[in-house]
Amino acid sequence: MKILAIADEESKYLWDYFDKSKIEGIDLIISCGDLNPHYLSFLVTLSSVPVLYVHGNHDGKYENIPPEGCTCIDDEIYVHNGIRILGLGGSMRYKPGPHQYTEWQMRQRVAKLRFKLFKSRGFDILVTHAPAYQLNDGMDLPHQGFQVFKTLMEKYRPKYFLHGHVHLSYGRGHKRYDKYQDTHVINAYERCVFEFEDENPREHIR
């Protein structure tokens, strides 16, 4: 299954210069947050494939302008073609506002998913906005990752962890790809494409 992951910055390649051939063969689009809701609606309309999303810390506007035709997977396990996808949006709390959480609050969200995780027997892809703690995150509080994301990877061994929030343009040495134990970690900043079944995604992410 070919997945287009997006986050943080709208891709001019897709939005301003859209051509259906650019998403030919894409089976699923996943947004890791902080994107214009009209951009997501545009992609779901012209691609005719499901668009899933979690909220970023700048997505308060979604309350009034939700991405039409798209599916929010925050605090849900969404199954697509047998692949289980867990969504946990938001960033570390650094000021008043929606979609921001302390480490304890994020752990509480995960605790409430206990029955869903048991029923689904885990998950295959973890989708978040923020990164995991000390795994491609920032040293400043706004861009610090959550420790509980590492706990989830250690316990359930998902194949992929997709996140956004730390822009590759920040110049801090942030990486597109990393690996934590058995999990392939992908920073979805702007856009990237990967095959779920690929055993060596680092070599083929584009």
C-alpha positions as CSV (number, residue, x, y, z in Angstrom):
1,M,0.0,0.0,0.0
2,K,1.4,3.4,-1.0
3,I,0.9,6.2,1.5
4,L,1.4,9.9,1.0
5,A,2.2,11.6,4.4
6,I,1.9,15.3,4.8
7,A,2.4,17.9,7.5
8,D,3.1,21.5,8.5
9,E,3.5,23.2,5.1
10,E,1.2,22.9,2.1
11,S,3.1,21.5,-0.9
12,K,3.1,23.8,-3.9
13,Y,4.0,20.8,-5.9
14,L,0.6,19.3,-5.0
15,W,-1.6,22.4,-4.5
16,D,-0.4,25.1,-6.8
17,Y,0.7,22.8,-9.6
18,F,-1.6,19.9,-9.1
19,D,-1.7,17.1,-11.7
20,K,-3.5,13.9,-11.0
21,S,-0.5,11.9,-12.2
22,K,1.5,13.2,-9.2
23,I,-0.6,11.1,-6.9
24,E,-1.1,8.1,-9.2
25,G,-0.9,4.9,-7.3
26,I,-1.5,6.5,-3.9
27,D,-3.8,4.4,-1.7
28,L,-4.0,6.6,1.4
29,I,-3.2,10.2,2.5
30,I,-2.3,10.9,6.1
31,S,-1.9,14.4,7.5
32,C,0.1,14.8,10.7
33,G,-1.3,18.3,11.3
34,D,-0.8,22.0,10.9
35,L,-2.2,22.2,7.4
36,N,-4.9,24.4,5.8
37,P,-8.3,22.5,6.0
38,H,-9.0,23.6,2.4
39,Y,-5.8,21.9,1.4
40,L,-7.0,18.6,2.8
41,S,-10.4,19.0,1.3
42,F,-8.7,19.7,-2.1
43,L,-6.6,16.5,-1.8
44,V,-9.5,14.3,-0.9
45,T,-11.7,15.7,-3.7
46,L,-9.1,15.4,-6.5
47,S,-7.4,12.2,-5.4
48,S,-10.5,10.1,-4.6
49,V,-8.6,8.2,-1.8
50,P,-9.2,8.5,2.0
51,V,-7.5,11.4,3.7
52,L,-6.9,10.9,7.5
53,Y,-5.7,13.6,9.8
54,V,-4.8,14.4,13.4
55,H,-4.7,17.9,14.8
56,G,-1.6,20.0,15.0
57,N,-1.1,22.7,17.6
58,H,-2.2,25.4,15.0
59,D,-5.4,23.6,13.9
60,G,-7.9,25.4,16.2
61,K,-9.5,26.7,13.0
62,Y,-10.7,23.1,12.2
63,E,-13.5,23.6,14.8
64,N,-15.1,26.2,12.5
65,I,-13.7,25.0,9.2
66,P,-13.2,21.2,9.3
67,P,-11.5,19.5,6.3
68,E,-14.6,18.4,4.3
69,G,-14.6,14.8,3.3
70,C,-11.6,13.9,5.5
71,T,-11.5,11.7,8.6
72,C,-10.2,12.7,12.0
73,I,-8.4,9.8,13.7
74,D,-7.5,11.6,16.9
75,D,-7.9,9.1,19.8
76,E,-9.1,6.5,17.4
77,I,-7.8,3.3,15.7
78,Y,-8.8,3.5,12.1
79,V,-8.5,0.4,10.0
80,H,-7.7,0.7,6.2
81,N,-7.3,-2.5,4.2
82,G,-6.5,-4.4,7.3
83,I,-3.8,-1.8,8.5
84,R,-4.5,-0.4,12.0
85,I,-3.7,3.3,12.3
86,L,-3.7,5.0,15.7
87,G,-4.0,8.8,15.9
88,L,-2.8,11.1,18.7
89,G,-2.5,14.8,17.6
90,G,-1.3,17.8,19.4
91,S,1.9,19.2,20.7
92,M,3.5,19.7,24.1
93,R,1.7,22.5,26.0
94,Y,3.7,25.7,25.9
95,K,0.9,28.4,26.0
96,P,-2.9,28.6,26.3
97,G,-4.7,27.1,23.3
98,P,-6.2,24.0,21.8
99,H,-4.4,20.8,20.9
100,Q,-1.6,21.2,23.4
101,Y,-1.0,18.7,26.2
102,T,1.4,18.1,29.1
103,E,3.1,14.7,29.2
104,W,0.6,13.6,31.9
105,Q,-2.4,14.7,29.7
106,M,-1.1,12.7,26.7
107,R,-0.6,9.7,28.9
108,Q,-4.2,10.0,30.0
109,R,-5.3,10.1,26.4
110,V,-3.4,6.9,25.8
111,A,-4.8,5.3,28.9
112,K,-8.4,5.9,27.7
113,L,-7.5,3.9,24.5
114,R,-6.7,0.8,26.5
115,F,-9.8,-1.1,25.5
116,K,-9.5,-0.1,21.8
117,L,-5.9,-1.2,21.8
118,F,-6.8,-4.5,23.4
119,K,-9.7,-5.1,20.9
120,S,-7.6,-4.3,17.9
121,R,-4.6,-6.1,19.2
122,G,-2.4,-3.1,18.8
123,F,-1.7,-1.0,15.8
124,D,0.5,-0.9,12.7
125,I,1.0,2.9,12.2
126,L,1.2,5.5,14.9
127,V,0.2,9.0,13.6
128,T,1.0,12.1,15.7
129,H,1.8,15.7,15.3
130,A,4.6,16.0,17.8
131,P,7.6,13.7,17.7
132,A,8.6,11.3,20.4
133,Y,10.9,12.5,23.2
134,Q,14.6,12.7,22.2
135,L,13.7,11.2,18.8
136,N,14.0,13.9,16.2
137,D,12.4,16.5,18.6
138,G,13.6,19.9,19.6
139,M,15.3,21.1,22.7
140,D,12.7,23.9,23.2
141,L,9.4,23.1,25.0
142,P,7.2,23.9,22.0
143,H,9.0,21.2,19.9
144,Q,9.8,18.7,22.6
145,G,8.4,15.3,22.0
146,F,6.3,13.0,24.2
147,Q,7.8,10.1,26.2
148,V,4.6,8.1,26.0
149,F,5.0,7.8,22.2
150,K,8.2,5.8,22.9
151,T,6.3,3.7,25.4
152,L,3.7,2.9,22.7
153,M,6.4,1.9,20.3
154,E,8.1,-0.3,22.8
155,K,4.9,-2.1,23.8
156,Y,3.1,-2.5,20.5
157,R,6.0,-2.5,18.0
158,P,4.2,-0.7,15.1
159,K,5.8,-0.8,11.8
160,Y,5.7,3.0,11.3
161,F,5.5,6.1,13.4
162,L,4.5,9.3,11.4
163,H,4.9,12.7,12.9
164,G,5.2,16.4,11.9
165,H,5.8,19.5,13.9
166,V,9.6,19.8,13.5
167,H,10.2,21.3,10.1
168,L,13.1,20.0,8.0
169,S,13.7,23.7,7.2
170,Y,14.5,24.5,10.8
171,G,18.2,23.8,10.3
172,R,18.6,21.7,13.4
173,G,19.6,18.6,11.7
174,H,16.1,17.1,11.8
175,K,15.8,14.0,9.7
176,R,13.2,12.7,7.3
177,Y,13.8,9.1,8.5
178,D,14.9,7.4,11.7
179,K,14.3,4.1,13.4
180,Y,13.4,3.2,17.0
181,Q,13.7,-0.5,17.8
182,D,11.4,-2.2,15.3
183,T,9.6,1.0,14.2
184,H,10.4,3.1,11.1
185,V,10.0,6.8,12.1
186,I,9.1,9.3,9.3
187,N,8.9,13.1,9.6
188,A,6.1,13.9,7.2
189,Y,7.0,17.6,6.9
190,E,5.5,19.0,3.6
191,R,5.1,15.6,1.8
192,C,6.7,12.2,1.4
193,V,5.6,8.9,-0.1
194,F,6.4,5.4,1.2
195,E,5.2,1.8,0.7
196,F,3.8,0.2,3.8
197,E,5.1,-3.2,2.8
198,D,8.7,-1.9,2.1
199,E,11.2,-3.6,4.4
200,N,13.8,-0.8,3.8
201,P,11.8,2.4,3.6
202,R,14.8,4.6,4.3
203,E,16.2,3.8,0.8
204,H,12.9,4.5,-1.0
205,I,11.1,7.4,0.8
206,R,10.5,10.2,-1.7
